[in-house]
Structures are given as structure tokens and as C-alpha cells.
Amino acid sequence: MKIKLTILSAIALSAVVIAGCSRSETADAHGEAHDHAGHSHHEHKPPHGGAPVELGEEEYHVEFVRDAAAGKLQAYVMDGELEFFIRIAAPSFEVAAQVAGKEETLTFQPIANNATGEKVGETSLFEAQADWLKSATNFDAVLKEITVRTKTYTNVSFNFPKGSDEGAKN
């Protein structure tokens, strides 16, 4: 009797594993299912409410978050699902923005965070400051170049605050 029960348990467990591996949906951090079959592009919710900018084919994202009062724009380097922070070694990176018919350049510097152990040379957070960020609520921009792990992305176009995931040119 124990052998039959063991065999039936093994068969049931195998069926669950096989069914789970063949599904075309995945669950997000909130347990909601997302069907990845049949389409190559879907939306993700940026955790800070910022502008999600896709790098590659959802390989990574950069989420841009504006602090109007301080005239700052923060950039969080994240995974393709906007769930996990990705630490990178970049000493800085630039974004060219079109603001009121004029090109403005933002230079993003790495930000250390003692609470998470992130430090310059190994951080997921970058920040740029400019007075025009205090009033500019909407602008088109190009992320000139950023290297995430072993891949370099160049000339990534987006709109702030829409990003590139929500219909902005990429």
C-alpha cells in the first residue's frame, strides 16, 4: 500500500511540475498572472511611480523619477520586470532632453546607500540635478549610453513622464 501511495504522489508531483513549466504566464510580485505568450510587449508598473524606460527587449529598465522641488531626476536601474534593482559600475551616464525647444544635458551620478550596501561603482541609483527640472513636467529625451552587466545600450529614446513602455518612441 505504501508503494502505491508513493508512486501516486510522485506522479501527482510530476504532473504539477510539468504543468507549471509549460504555462505561458508568470506571476508578478503581487501574485497576479501575466500571459507572455502571443505578444512581445506588455506593461510593468514602476515601483516609484516614475517613467519606465525599456532597455533592449525588456532585458532591463531605467525608471526616471522627478523631484520637482529639488530640481532632481533620479534613475533606478532595474530588471526587465521592474521588480529588482540592478547594481551597475557606471561612473555616470547622460541624458539629452528637449525642453522648450532647447537641448539640455543631464549627467547622472551614482548614489551610495549605506542602508542597502550600494556604493559608487556598484549601485542601482543615479541622480542628476538641473533648475529646469523644477518646472519641466513633460519632455522628450535620449539616454545616450548605459552599460548594464555585459550589455551596452545606446540612444534610447523616451518621453518623460510616459517612458518608453507606454507608447513613447524607442
Secondary structure, 3 states (H helix, E strand, C coil): CHHHHHHHHHHHHHHHHHHHHHCCEEECCCCCEEECCCCCCCCCCCCCCCEEEEECCCCEEEEEEEECCCCEEEEEEEECCCCCECCECCCCEEEEEEECCEEEEEEEEECCECCCCEECCEECEEEEECHHHHCCCCEEEEEEEEEECCEEEEEEEEEECCECCCCCCC
